[in-house]
């Protein structure tokens, strides 16, 4: 396995942050679309895209963690810790956004009966 440098770890951290941020943007769009009574399919597609971004960021994080475990000389960086924190926060937002949209739909369905 190729040794990873701190610079490569930081580049991966930036990828994680950008992917997680893209995921957060899609979550925001999903909520706004839901409130604007956009089709459920369109809202679901935005949620799916958000999840894909977050899953990709998580994949990169996992690979970097494995690399730091296998290379005792490589130390994690503050930027990587920040990226992990950002990812986990947005992963929680993904779950909460799903619940919020489900509650909104349930309420809307009851009102429109």
C-alpha positions, 0 to 999 in steps of 0.5 A, a space after each residue: 500500500 502506498 504511504 499517505 502524506 499529510 498533504 494527501 490526508 488534507 486533500 481528502 479532508 477537503 473532499 469530505 467537507 465539500 461532499 458533505 456541504 453539497 449534501 447539506 445543500 441538497 437537504 435544504 433544497 429538499 425541505 424548501 421543495 417540500 414546503 413549496 409543495 413540489 412533487 414528492 418524487 422531486 423531493 425524494 430525488 433531492 434526498 437521494 442525491 444528498 445521501 449519495 454525497 454523504 455516502 461518498 464522503 463517508 467512503 473517503 473518511 473510512 479509507 483515510 482512517 484505514 490508511 492512518 491505522 496502517 501507517 503508524 508514522 502518519 498523524 491525523 490533522 486538525 483539518 481531517 478532524 474538522 472534516 469528520 465533525 462536519 460529515 457527522 453533523 450533516 449525516 445527522 441532518 440527513 436523518 432529521 431532514 427525512 423525519 421532518 419531511 415525513 412529518 410534513 407529508 403526514 400532516 399534509 395528508 391528514 389536512 387534505 383528506 
